[in-house]
Amino acid sequence: NSGDECDDCNGEPNGDSWVSECGCVAFDNSGDECDDCAGNPWGDSVVDDCGICNGGNFGDTDDDGICDAHDASPFGEVELNFGTTTQSSIIVEYNATVPIGGYQFRVNNVTLTGVVHSTSLDIVSFNAASGIVLATSMSGETLPMGGGTLLTLEFEPVNGGVELSLSEKIFGDADGNEMVASGPVPVIVPACSNLDNDGQCDVADEWPDCTDDGSNPYDDCGICNGGNADQDCAGICFGSAYIDNCGSCDNNPSNDCTPDCAGNWGGPDNDAETDDDIVEDDCGICGGENAAMDDCQVCFGTNSDMDECGVCFGDNTSCADCAGVPNGAAAIDECNNCVGGNTGLEACVEDCNGEWGGGLEIDGCGVCGGDNSSCADCAGVPNGDNVLDNCGICDNDPNNDCAEDCFGIPGGTAIVDDCGICNGNNLAMDACGVCFGNGSTCPDCAGIPNGDNLEDMCGTCDNDPSNDCVQDCSLVWGGTAYVDNCNVCDDNPDNDCVEDCNGVWGGIAELDACGICDGLATGPGTGDMDDCGVCFGGNYGDTDGDGICDADDLSPYGSIDLSFGVASESVISLFYDVSVPIIGYKFRVSGIDLIDVEDPSGIMEFNIADEMIFAFAPDSALSSGEGILLNIEFEPINGGGEISLSEIVFNNLNLNELSISGPASTVVPPCLNADNDGQCNVADEWPDCTDDGSNPYDECGVCNGDNSSCSDCAGVPNGDSWESDCGCVAENNSGDDCDDCNGEPNGD
C-alpha cells in the first residue's frame, strides 16, 4: 500500500481540496475560475465591448465608453453654436468629442460672399447660389476635438434682417465616418443700415442718401428724386422762362398773347387782317352766327313758342284728332263713335249675323245665337263622346261599361264556379278537388287515401316528424356541410383552418427566419436578423447598399474602379465605375506635366497644386454608375512616358472613404517631332527645322543656312551691291569708277 489513499488532489492526507473541471482547487473554491463567459471550462468565449458574451461587437471608435453597436453616435458627436453676429458675418463655433476631418452644410436665408476658416482643413469652399459650404482635408489634417471656432461665414447684408440657420449638416471624423451633428439654434441677423429706406442696404447702395430703384435717383439739377421739376420750360435748371397762354416758352412778358372776342388766347380777331371775320351775332355772341336762336328765331329759346303741331305760335288745332288731342290716334269707327287714342274706347265689331255692334255669337254646335244644346252628349258636352252604358253610367271609357252576370243581371257579381254552378262558390267540390266527389280519390305520399304520411324536404315519406331532415350550414336540406373553427361552411375537411403560431385559428402569423412568431426577420437587415444574416447578431449597417453588411464587407462605404483610356500625346481619359454617389476626391498624377482637367459631369469644382488634383461637388454628388471621370491634359512628352496615380482618396456623401482599385499605369505615346530636335511639334516654334531654341533659319530663309544663298557680291544677305567691271559696287554706283579716259576699266 502506498499509504496515500486518503490524500486529496493536492497530496494532503485527509485534505479537503477537490478536483474541478479547472483542476485541483481548495474546498471553498467554486471550481469555475477557468470558465469562459459562456461557462465552458478553458473555453474561448469572451465578453465583447457591449458586455455580451460571444456578442462579437468590438470597438469603441469615439472612446466614450459605449461600444459602437450600442452607441447612438459611435463615431463621435459635434455640437454647433452661433457666435458673434453682425449684419454681414457670423461666427460658427463647435464642440466635438473627436477630431473633425471634414464637413458640409447648407446656409439658409442669406447669400454667402466668403468664408474665413482654420488652416487645418486645406479645402474650404462655398457655393453662393445653393448656400452649400464644404470643407475637407486632403493632407490628413483635422480640427482638434473639444471646443473652438469652426469658421466665419460672410454674407450679403439683408434689409430688415433675417433668420439664419444651418441644415443638411454632415460632419466626418478623421477616418471619414459620419459624426452625429446637433445645433445650432437659428439666430436673427440684424437689419443692415439703410439710411434712405429704399430697401437697399447702404453697403450695396450706390446712392445711400437718396431713395432709388437701382437706377440713378438724382435729376439733371442734382436734386434727389426731383424729377427735373427745377428746370424751366426751356430745360434750364432754376431758369425763369415760362409758357404763356399760347404755349410759347420764353422769359419776355411783352410778347405774351391776348384773348380774342370769344375769349380764345391768340384768336383770329387779334390779327388786324382777320378782325372782321368774327362778329357778334343777333344774340350778342362773338362769332356765334345766330347759333343760339331756336326754330322760332328766339335767342336762347327752347322752341317753347312752337305748338304741338310744330307751328310757331300755333294753337294745336292743325293736327288734332276726333277727341281734340294734338297728334292723337282717336278715330270714328263703323258705329260712328270716336274710339282709340286716349278715349279708352275700342272700335265696334260685326257679329255673326252681320250687324255692327251686334251681340250674337256662334255656339259650340256652329249655330249663330245657339245655346250648345243641339249637339250635346249625355254629359251635356257639345260634340262630346260620353255615352250611357247598361248600368246608366255616362262616361267616355268603354272599358268600364258594365256586363251581365251569370244570372243575366247587368252589373251583377254572380259567377259560375269550377263545378259549373252559378254563384256555387265550389261548395259541390270534395276535399280531393272532385266536383260532386266523396273524398276517396286523394291518397297521401304512401298511397293511403286521406292518409297522414308526409314527404319531408329530403323526399322521405312517413308520419314521424321527428326524423324529418334539416338544413346544413349552407341551407341545403340533408346536406353534410359544417362550420370549421374559422366559421367557414363547407363539407371539405382538407381546407379546414389551422392554428397559427400565435394560437389563432386561421391566423397568418408565421415563424420568421429567427424563430420569432410573426417576426420580421426575412433576410439580412430585417427583424432580429442583423445585416450579416445572423439572428440576434447585432451587426447592423450596409452603408453602400450592396447587400453585404458592413461587418463582413471589404468595402463597407462603397467601391470605385478606375482605369485609363488610350492616351493621345496630350490628353488621356480616366474612367470610373462606382457603387455609390461621390461627393469629392483627390489623387496625385505622376509621369506627366499637368496642364488642366476637364470634368464631363460639370458638377465638380477643382483645385490643382503640385500635380495634386482636389475635386468636390458643392451642390450635387456624382451619381453611382460608370463613365468618364476626367479628361487630363498634359504637356506632350518627347519620346513618350508613363502616367500613374497615387495618394488616391474618394469620399461618399457622408465623407467616408471608398475602397479603390486601379488604375494601372499606362503608356503616354511620344509626341510628334518632325525635325528630331528633341522638341515636340506643338511646342516647337520651328517644327520643320532642327533648332536649339533659337531661330534656325538664316536670313535667306534656309534651315540652318549660312546666308550665302542670298548674299550679294559684298557678302551682305539680300544686299543690293553688284559686280561691275570695276569689281563689287553699290546699287547706285555706275560701275565705271575704274575706267580710264578711253572708258577702259582699269585702263592706263
C-alpha positions in Angstrom: 0.0 0.0 0.0 1.3 3.4 -1.0 -0.3 5.0 2.0 -1.8 7.9 0.0 -5.3 6.6 -0.4 -6.6 9.3 1.9 -4.7 12.1 0.2 -6.6 14.8 -1.5 -5.8 16.1 -5.0 -3.0 18.3 -3.5 -1.5 15.3 -1.8 -2.7 16.3 1.7 -3.7 13.3 3.8 -7.4 13.7 4.6 -7.2 17.1 2.9 -10.4 18.9 1.5 -9.1 20.0 -1.9 -11.1 18.7 -4.8 -10.8 18.2 -8.5 -12.9 20.6 -10.6 -13.1 21.0 -14.4 -10.4 23.6 -13.8 -8.1 21.3 -11.9 -7.4 20.8 -8.2 -8.9 23.6 -6.1 -9.4 24.3 -2.5 -12.5 23.2 -0.6 -14.1 26.7 -0.6 -13.3 27.3 -4.3 -16.2 27.2 -6.7 -14.1 25.4 -9.3 -15.0 27.7 -12.2 -12.1 30.0 -12.3 -11.1 28.7 -15.7 -14.6 29.0 -17.2 -15.1 31.4 -20.1 -18.0 33.8 -20.1 -20.3 31.0 -21.5 -19.4 28.8 -18.5 -17.2 26.4 -20.5 -14.0 25.4 -18.7 -11.0 26.6 -20.5 -13.3 27.9 -23.3 -12.5 30.7 -25.7 -15.7 32.7 -25.4 -15.2 36.3 -24.5 -17.3 39.3 -23.5 -17.5 41.9 -26.3 -17.3 45.7 -25.8 -21.0 45.8 -25.2 -20.7 43.3 -22.3 -22.3 40.5 -24.2 -20.7 37.0 -24.2 -19.8 36.0 -27.7 -21.6 39.1 -28.9 -18.9 39.9 -31.4 -19.4 43.6 -31.0 -15.9 45.0 -30.5 -14.8 48.6 -30.8 -15.5 52.0 -29.2 -14.5 54.3 -32.0 -15.1 57.5 -30.2 -13.7 56.3 -26.8 -16.9 57.3 -24.9 -17.1 54.0 -23.0 -20.1 52.8 -25.1 -19.4 50.1 -27.6 -20.2 51.0 -31.2 -23.1 48.6 -31.6 -24.9 50.2 -28.7 -23.7 53.8 -29.3 -26.2 56.2 -30.9 -23.1 58.2 -32.0 -20.4 55.6 -32.5 -18.1 57.9 -34.5 -18.5 60.9 -32.1 -20.6 64.0 -31.8 -20.3 67.6 -32.6 -22.4 70.5 -31.2 -22.6 73.7 -33.2 -23.4 77.2 -31.9 -23.6 80.6 -33.4 -21.2 83.2 -32.0 -20.8 86.9 -32.8 -23.3 88.0 -35.4 -23.1 91.2 -37.5 -25.2 92.4 -40.4 -22.7 90.7 -42.8 -21.0 87.9 -40.9 -21.4 85.3 -38.2 -19.0 83.0 -36.3 -19.8 79.3 -36.1 -18.4 77.6 -33.0 -18.1 73.9 -32.4 -17.6 71.4 -29.5 -16.6 67.9 -30.8 -15.9 64.7 -28.9 -13.4 63.5 -31.6 -11.2 65.3 -34.2 -13.1 66.6 -37.3 -11.8 65.5 -40.7 -14.3 67.4 -42.9 -17.8 68.8 -43.0 -20.6 70.0 -45.2 -23.8 72.0 -44.5 -26.3 74.4 -46.2 -26.6 78.0 -45.0 -30.2 79.2 -45.3 -31.8 82.6 -46.0 -28.6 84.6 -46.8 -26.3 84.9 -49.9 -22.7 83.8 -49.0 -19.8 86.0 -50.1 -16.9 84.3 -48.3 -15.7 82.1 -45.5 -12.8 82.5 -43.1 -11.6 79.2 -41.8 -8.9 77.3 -39.9 -5.9 76.3 -42.0 -6.2 72.8 -40.6 -8.6 71.9 -43.4 -6.9 72.8 -46.7 -10.0 72.9 -48.9 -13.0 75.0 -47.7 -15.3 76.2 -50.4 -18.8 77.6 -50.7 -21.5 78.0 -53.4 -23.3 81.3 -53.2 -26.3 80.1 -55.2 -27.0 76.9 -53.1 -25.6 78.1 -49.8 -23.5 74.8 -49.5 -20.3 75.0 -47.6 -17.8 72.1 -48.0 -14.6 71.6 -46.0 -12.2 68.7 -46.2 -8.5 67.9 -45.7 -6.5 66.3 -48.5 -3.4 66.3 -46.3 -4.9 64.3 -43.4 -5.1 67.3 -41.0 -8.1 67.6 -38.7 -9.8 70.1 -36.5 -9.0 69.3 -32.8 -11.6 67.7 -30.6 -13.0 70.0 -27.9 -14.3 73.5 -28.5 -13.3 76.2 -30.9 -14.2 78.3 -33.9 -15.3 76.3 -36.9 -15.3 79.2 -39.4 -16.7 82.7 -40.0 -19.4 83.0 -42.6 -19.6 86.2 -44.6 -22.8 87.2 -46.5 -24.7 90.0 -48.1 -26.5 92.2 -45.6 -30.2 91.8 -45.5 -32.6 94.8 -45.4 -34.9 94.3 -42.4 -32.8 91.4 -41.0 -33.4 87.7 -41.4 -33.3 84.4 -39.6 -30.1 82.4 -40.4 -29.9 78.7 -39.9 -27.9 75.7 -41.0 -29.3 72.5 -42.4 -28.2 69.2 -44.2 -25.2 69.0 -41.8 -22.7 66.2 -42.4 -19.5 66.0 -40.2 -16.9 63.3 -40.6 -14.1 62.1 -38.2 -10.5 61.7 -39.3 -11.4 58.3 -41.0 -14.4 59.7 -42.9 -17.0 58.2 -40.5 -20.1 60.3 -40.1 -20.5 62.0 -36.7 -23.8 63.0 -35.1 -24.2 66.7 -35.5 -26.6 68.9 -33.5 -27.3 72.7 -33.4 -27.0 75.5 -33.9 -30.2 77.2 -32.9 -31.3 79.7 -35.6 -30.3 83.3 -35.0 -31.6 86.6 -36.2 -29.2 88.5 -38.4 -29.6 92.3 -37.5 -31.0 94.6 -40.2 -28.5 96.4 -42.3 -28.1 100.1 -42.3 -30.5 101.7 -44.8 -30.4 105.5 -44.4 -32.7 106.3 -47.3 -35.2 103.5 -46.5 -35.3 102.3 -50.1 -35.0 98.6 -49.4 -31.2 98.5 -50.3 -28.5 98.1 -47.7 -26.2 101.1 -47.6 -23.1 99.0 -48.3 -24.7 97.8 -51.6 -26.5 101.1 -52.4 -24.7 103.3 -55.0 -26.9 106.3 -53.7 -27.3 105.6 -49.9 -28.6 109.1 -49.2 -31.4 109.1 -51.7 -34.2 106.5 -52.2 -33.8 104.7 -55.5 -35.0 101.7 -57.5 -31.5 100.6 -58.7 -31.1 103.5 -61.2 -29.7 107.0 -60.5 -32.3 108.9 -58.5 -30.8 112.3 -59.0 -32.3 114.6 -61.7 -30.4 116.8 -64.1 -30.4 119.6 -61.5 -28.8 117.3 -58.9 -32.0 117.1 -56.8 -32.8 113.7 -55.1 -35.8 112.3 -56.9 -36.5 115.8 -58.2 -37.9 114.7 -61.5 -36.3 117.8 -63.1 -39.0 119.9 -61.5 -36.5 122.7 -61.0 -36.0 123.1 -64.8 -37.9 125.9 -66.5 -39.8 125.3 -69.8 -36.5 125.8 -71.7 -34.9 123.0 -69.7 -32.6 125.4 -67.7 -32.2 124.4 -64.1 -33.6 127.1 -61.8 -34.3 129.2 -65.0 -37.0 132.0 -65.3 -38.6 131.0 -68.7 -42.4 130.2 -68.7 -45.1 129.1 -71.1 -47.7 131.8 -72.0 -51.4 131.1 -72.7 -50.5 130.4 -76.3 -47.8 127.8 -75.5 -44.7 130.0 -76.2 -41.8 129.5 -73.9 -39.6 132.5 -73.0 -39.0 135.0 -70.2 -40.3 138.1 -72.1 -43.8 139.2 -70.9 -44.1 141.8 -73.6 -44.7 139.2 -76.3 -47.3 137.2 -74.3 -50.5 136.6 -76.3 -54.1 138.0 -75.5 -57.6 136.6 -75.9 -59.9 137.3 -78.8 -63.6 138.3 -78.5 -64.5 134.7 -77.9 -62.0 134.5 -75.1 -59.6 132.4 -77.1 -56.0 133.3 -76.4 -54.3 134.3 -79.6 -57.6 134.0 -81.5 -58.3 135.4 -85.1 -59.6 138.9 -84.0 -56.2 139.6 -82.5 -55.0 139.7 -86.1 -55.7 143.1 -87.9 -56.3 141.3 -91.2 -59.0 139.0 -89.8 -60.7 141.2 -87.2 -63.9 141.4 -89.4 -64.2 137.7 -89.8 -65.6 137.2 -86.3 -68.6 139.3 -85.3 -71.1 139.4 -82.5 -74.4 137.8 -83.7 -78.1 138.8 -83.0 -77.9 137.1 -79.7 -74.8 139.1 -78.7 -72.4 136.2 -79.1 -68.9 136.8 -80.7 -68.7 134.7 -83.8 -71.9 133.0 -82.8 -73.6 133.2 -86.2 -77.0 133.1 -84.5 -76.5 129.6 -83.5 -78.2 130.4 -80.2 -81.6 131.0 -81.9 -84.3 128.3 -81.7 -86.6 127.3 -84.7 -88.9 130.2 -84.0 -85.9 132.7 -84.2 -86.0 133.3 -80.5 -82.5 133.9 -78.9 -81.7 131.3 -76.3 -85.2 129.9 -76.9 -86.1 126.3 -76.4 -88.8 126.1 -79.1 -91.4 126.8 -76.4 -93.3 129.1 -78.8 -94.0 126.1 -81.1 -97.3 124.3 -80.6 -97.6 120.5 -80.6 -98.2 120.5 -84.3 -94.8 122.1 -84.9 -96.3 125.5 -85.8 -94.6 128.5 -84.3 -97.1 130.4 -82.2 -99.9 127.9 -83.3 -103.0 126.7 -81.3 -102.6 122.9 -81.7 -105.7 122.6 -84.0 -103.9 121.8 -87.2 -103.0 118.3 -86.0 -105.9 117.4 -83.5 -107.8 114.0 -83.7 -111.6 113.5 -83.3 -111.1 113.8 -79.5 -109.3 117.1 -79.9 -105.9 115.7 -79.0 -102.9 117.1 -81.0 -101.3 114.3 -83.0 -103.8 111.9 -81.3 -104.7 108.5 -82.6 -108.5 108.6 -82.0 -110.8 107.9 -85.0 -114.6 107.4 -85.9 -115.5 103.7 -86.1 -118.3 101.8 -88.1 -120.8 102.7 -85.4 -120.0 106.4 -85.7 -118.2 106.6 -82.4 -114.8 108.3 -81.6 -112.6 105.5 -80.4 -109.0 104.7 -79.8 -106.2 107.1 -78.8 -106.7 108.3 -75.3 -110.5 107.8 -75.3 -110.3 104.4 -73.7 -112.9 103.1 -76.1 -112.4 100.2 -78.6 -113.9 100.1 -82.1 -117.2 98.1 -82.5 -117.1 94.8 -84.4 -119.5 92.9 -86.7 -121.4 89.9 -85.1 -122.2 86.5 -86.7 -125.5 87.9 -88.0 -123.6 90.7 -89.9 -124.7 93.5 -87.6 -122.0 96.1 -86.5 -122.1 96.3 -82.7 -124.5 93.3 -82.6 -124.1 90.7 -79.7 -124.8 87.3 -81.4 -122.0 84.6 -81.4 -121.7 81.1 -82.8 -122.2 78.4 -80.2 -120.2 75.1 -79.9 -122.6 73.4 -82.3 -121.9 76.1 -85.0 -125.3 77.8 -84.5 -125.3 81.6 -84.6 -127.0 82.7 -81.4 -127.4 79.0 -80.3 -127.1 77.5 -76.7 -124.9 74.4 -77.5 -127.9 72.0 -76.9 -128.3 70.9 -80.4 -125.1 68.7 -80.4 -124.6 67.9 -76.6 -123.8 64.3 -75.4 -125.2 62.6 -72.2 -122.8 64.8 -70.1 -124.0 68.0 -71.8 -120.7 68.4 -73.6 -121.2 69.9 -77.1 -120.0 67.3 -79.7 -118.8 65.2 -76.7 -118.1 61.3 -76.8 -119.7 60.4 -73.4 -122.4 57.6 -73.6 -124.7 55.8 -71.2 -123.9 52.1 -70.6 -126.3 49.4 -69.5 -125.9 50.5 -65.9 -126.9 54.1 -66.6 -123.3 55.4 -66.2 -122.3 58.3 -68.5 -118.6 58.5 -69.4 -116.3 58.1 -72.4 -114.4 54.9 -71.2 -115.7 51.8 -73.0 -113.5 49.6 -70.8 -115.6 50.2 -67.7 -119.0 49.5 -69.3 -121.0 47.1 -67.1 -121.8 43.5 -68.2 -124.4 40.9 -67.3 -123.5 38.3 -64.6 -124.4 34.6 -64.9 -127.9 35.4 -63.7 -128.3 37.9 -66.6 -128.2 41.0 -64.2 -126.3 43.9 -65.8 -123.5 44.9 -63.4 -124.3 41.8 -61.3 -121.5 40.0 -59.3 -122.5 36.3 -59.6 -120.1 34.0 -61.4 -120.0 30.3 -62.4 -117.8 28.2 -60.0 -115.4 25.3 -61.0 -118.3 22.8 -60.9 -120.4 24.9 -63.4 -122.9 26.2 -60.8 -123.8 30.0 -61.0 -122.8 31.5 -57.7 -122.0 28.0 -56.4 -118.7 29.0 -54.6 -117.3 25.4 -55.3 -119.4 24.0 -52.5 -120.0 20.9 -54.6 -116.2 20.1 -54.7 -114.8 17.4 -52.2 -111.5 17.6 -50.4 -109.7 16.0 -53.3 -111.0 18.8 -55.6 -113.5 16.5 -57.4 -116.9 18.0 -58.2 -119.6 16.1 -56.5 -116.9 13.5 -55.2 -116.7 11.7 -51.9 -113.1 12.4 -51.0 -111.8 8.9 -51.7 -109.6 9.8 -54.7 -106.8 11.6 -52.8 -104.2 9.2 -51.2 -101.2 10.5 -49.1 -97.5 10.1 -50.1 -97.6 6.4 -49.0 -100.6 5.8 -51.3 -103.1 5.7 -48.4 -106.3 7.5 -49.2 -106.6 10.6 -47.0 -103.5 9.2 -45.0 -101.4 11.2 -42.6 -98.0 10.4 -44.1 -96.0 13.4 -45.3 -92.9 13.7 -47.5 -90.1 15.7 -45.8 -87.6 18.1 -47.6 -85.4 15.3 -48.4 -88.1 13.2 -50.1 -88.7 10.8 -47.2 -92.4 9.8 -46.7 -93.7 8.8 -43.2 -95.9 10.1 -40.4 -92.9 10.7 -38.0 -92.0 14.3 -37.9 -89.0 13.6 -35.5 -86.9 12.1 -38.3 -87.6 14.9 -40.9 -84.3 16.1 -42.4 -82.8 19.5 -41.6 -80.7 22.2 -43.4 -76.9 22.2 -43.1 -74.9 25.4 -42.7 -75.2 26.1 -46.4 -79.0 25.8 -46.2 -79.0 22.5 -48.1 -81.7 20.1 -46.8 -80.0 17.0 -45.6 -76.6 18.5 -46.6 -73.2 17.4 -44.9 -71.5 20.9 -44.8 -70.3 22.1 -41.4 -68.7 25.2 -39.9 -65.0 24.9 -39.1 -63.1 26.8 -36.4 -62.7 29.8 -38.8 -66.5 29.9 -39.3 -66.2 28.7 -42.9 -69.1 26.4 -44.1 -68.3 23.6 -46.5 -68.0 19.7 -46.5 -64.3 19.6 -47.3 -62.1 18.7 -44.3 -58.9 19.3 -46.4 -59.5 23.1 -46.3 -60.3 23.3 -42.6 -58.4 26.2 -40.9 -55.5 25.5 -38.5 -53.9 27.4 -35.7 -51.0 29.8 -36.4 -48.0 30.2 -34.2 -50.0 32.7 -32.0 -52.7 30.1 -31.4 -55.2 32.0 -33.6 -57.4 29.7 -35.8 -56.9 30.7 -39.4 -54.3 33.3 -38.3 -51.5 34.3 -40.7 -48.7 34.6 -38.2 -45.6 32.5 -39.0 -42.3 31.9 -37.5 -39.7 34.2 -39.1 -36.2 33.2 -40.0 -35.1 33.8 -36.4 -37.9 31.6 -34.9 -40.0 34.5 -33.7 -43.7 34.2 -34.2 -44.9 37.0 -36.6 -41.4 38.4 -36.6 -39.9 40.5 -39.3 -36.7 38.6 -40.0 -36.9 37.5 -43.6 -33.4 38.2 -44.7 -30.3 40.3 -43.7 -31.1 43.5 -42.1 -34.8 42.6 -41.2 -36.4 42.0 -37.8 -34.0 40.3 -35.4 -31.6 39.3 -38.2 -28.6 41.6 -38.5 -27.3 42.9 -41.8 -24.9 39.9 -42.0 -27.9 37.5 -41.9 -27.2 36.4 -38.3 -30.1 36.2 -35.9 -29.5 38.4 -32.9 -26.0 39.0 -34.3 -26.0 42.8 -33.7 -24.0 43.6 -36.8 -26.1 46.4 -38.5 -25.4 48.7 -41.4 -25.0 48.3 -45.1 -23.6 51.8 -45.9 -23.1 51.2 -49.6 -26.3 49.3 -50.1 -24.6 46.3 -51.8 -26.4 43.6 -49.7 -23.3 42.9 -47.6 -23.4 44.1 -44.1 -20.6 46.5 -43.1 -19.0 44.0 -40.7 -18.5 41.5 -43.5 -17.9 44.0 -46.3 -14.4 44.6 -47.6 -15.7 47.9 -49.0 -18.4 49.0 -46.5 -18.6 52.6 -47.8 -18.7 51.7 -51.4 -16.0 50.9 -54.0 -14.7 52.5 -57.2 -12.7 51.0 -60.0 -10.5 53.4 -62.0 -8.9 52.8 -65.4 -7.1 54.8 -68.0 -8.3 55.1 -71.6 -6.0 55.2 -74.6 -3.7 58.3 -74.3 -3.0 60.8 -77.0 0.2 62.8 -76.9 -1.5 65.4 -74.7 -4.8 64.1 -73.3 -5.9 60.9 -71.5 -9.4 59.9 -70.1 -9.8 58.5 -66.6 -12.8 56.1 -66.5 -14.7 55.1 -63.3 -17.2 52.5 -62.2 -18.5 53.4 -58.7 -21.1 51.7 -56.5 -22.2 54.8 -54.5 -22.5 58.6 -55.2 -19.2 60.6 -54.9 -19.0 64.0 -53.2 -15.3 64.5 -53.6 -11.9 63.0 -54.4 -8.1 63.7 -54.6 -5.1 62.0 -56.2 -1.6 62.8 -57.4 -0.7 62.5 -61.1 2.8 61.3 -61.8 4.9 60.9 -65.0 3.5 64.0 -66.8 3.4 67.7 -66.5 -0.2 68.5 -65.7 -1.9 71.4 -67.6 -5.6 71.2 -66.7 -8.5 68.8 -66.3 -12.0 68.7 -68.0 -15.0 67.4 -66.0 -17.6 65.8 -68.3 -20.2 65.8 -65.5 -19.8 69.6 -64.9 -20.6 69.3 -61.2 -17.2 69.2 -59.6 -15.1 72.2 -58.6 -11.3 71.8 -58.7 -8.0 72.9 -57.0 -4.8 71.8 -58.7 -1.4 72.2 -57.0 1.9 70.3 -57.5 0.3 67.7 -59.7 -2.3 67.0 -57.0 -5.9 67.2 -58.1 -8.6 68.1 -55.5 -12.3 67.8 -56.5 -15.5 68.4 -54.6 -19.2 68.8 -55.5 -20.7 71.9 -53.8 -24.3 71.3 -55.0 -25.0 67.7 -56.1 -22.9 64.5 -55.9 -21.6 62.5 -58.9 -24.1 59.6 -59.2 -23.2 56.0 -58.9 -22.5 54.2 -62.2 -19.8 54.4 -64.8 -18.4 56.9 -67.2 -15.5 59.3 -67.8 -14.4 60.9 -64.5 -11.9 63.3 -66.0 -10.0 64.2 -69.2 -6.5 65.0 -68.1 -4.5 67.5 -70.2 -0.7 67.5 -70.0 2.4 68.6 -71.8 3.4 66.3 -74.7 6.5 64.2 -74.0 9.3 63.8 -76.5 10.0 60.0 -76.6 6.8 59.3 -74.6 6.3 58.3 -71.0 4.1 56.6 -68.4 1.2 58.1 -66.4 0.1 56.8 -63.0 -1.9 58.0 -60.0 -1.1 57.8 -56.3 -2.4 59.1 -52.9 -6.0 58.3 -54.2 -8.9 59.2 -51.9 -12.6 59.1 -52.9 -15.4 60.1 -50.5 -19.1 59.2 -50.4 -21.9 61.5 -49.3 -21.0 61.0 -45.6 -17.3 61.7 -46.4 -16.4 58.1 -45.8 -13.6 56.7 -47.9 -14.4 54.3 -50.7 -12.4 51.2 -51.5 -10.3 51.8 -54.6 -9.0 49.6 -57.3 -6.9 50.8 -60.2 -5.9 52.5 -62.3 -2.9 50.6 -63.7 -0.3 52.9 -65.1 -0.4 53.3 -68.8 1.9 54.5 -71.6 1.8 58.0 -73.0 2.8 57.9 -76.7 5.7 60.0 -77.9 4.8 63.4 -79.3 5.3 64.3 -83.0 8.8 65.7 -83.6 9.3 66.1 -87.3 12.8 67.7 -87.1 14.1 65.3 -84.4 15.4 68.2 -82.4 14.1 67.0 -79.0 11.1 69.4 -79.0 7.5 68.3 -79.6 5.9 69.9 -82.7 3.1 71.5 -80.6 5.8 73.3 -78.5 8.3 73.9 -81.3 8.2 77.3 -82.9 10.1 75.8 -85.9 8.8 72.2 -86.1 10.3 71.6 -89.6 13.9 72.7 -88.8 16.2 71.4 -86.1 16.9 74.1 -83.6 18.3 74.8 -80.1 15.5 77.0 -79.0 16.6 80.0 -81.2 15.6 80.7 -84.8 17.4 78.1 -87.0 16.6 79.9 -90.3 19.3 82.2 -91.9 18.4 85.5 -93.5 17.8 83.7 -96.7 15.1 81.5 -95.1 17.3 78.4 -95.4 17.1 76.0 -92.5 20.4 76.1 -90.6 21.9 78.0 -93.6 24.9 80.3 -93.7 23.2 83.3 -95.5 25.4 82.5 -98.6 22.4 81.6 -100.8 21.1 85.1 -100.9 24.2 87.2 -100.3 25.3 89.9 -102.8 28.9 90.4 -104.0 29.7 92.2 -100.8 28.6 89.2 -98.7 25.5 91.0 -97.4 22.4 88.7 -97.3 19.7 90.1 -99.6 22.1 93.1 -100.3 21.9 95.2 -103.4 25.6 95.5 -104.3 26.6 94.2 -107.8 29.6 93.0 -109.7 30.8 95.6 -112.3 33.9 95.7 -114.4 35.4 97.6 -111.7 34.5 95.0 -109.1 31.7 94.9 -106.5 30.0 98.2 -106.2 26.9 99.6 -104.5 23.5 99.6 -106.2 23.6 103.3 -107.1 27.1 103.2 -108.4 27.5 103.3 -112.2 30.3 100.7 -112.0 32.8 102.8 -114.1 34.8 104.3 -111.3 37.9 102.4 -112.5 37.5 103.4 -116.2 40.3 105.4 -117.8 39.6 108.3 -120.2 39.1 105.9 -123.0 36.4 104.1 -120.9 38.6 101.1 -120.4 38.1 99.6 -116.9 41.4 99.8 -115.0 42.9 101.1 -118.3 46.1 103.1 -118.4 
